[in-house]
């Protein structure tokens, strides 16, 4: 009786080992077929974690860079830039590389569009919120 139990248990382990080996080989080989002779279209340039479940991701897609916000509620596009130039950061800037890169791109976008950073109070009229115009 113990001999039959040992044979059954041995066969069970052999079948499980075969399936695990097959799964490992499929995972290892499956990534190679799709990426053969193709250019890398999407690159993650930088990731900045805001909290354990929220982060900002700067992604390069062809000739454009996109700032993406990732949270448990979903993924949203926050800003689009032209092609981000790779800059060599000084050792003191490496800790804040993401922030420096984002500031440079935002300043470049603001100056390109001549958009003021703050609202001028002389151009704005007080609004009562009722849709009336004075």
Secondary structure, 3 states (H helix, E strand, C coil): CHHHHHHHHHHHHHHHHHHHHHHHHHHHHHHHHHCCCCCCCEEEEEEEEEECCEEEEEEEECCEEEEEEEECCEEEEEEEECCCCCCCCCCCCHHHHHHHHHHHHHHHHHHHHCCCCCCCCCCCCCCCCCCCCC
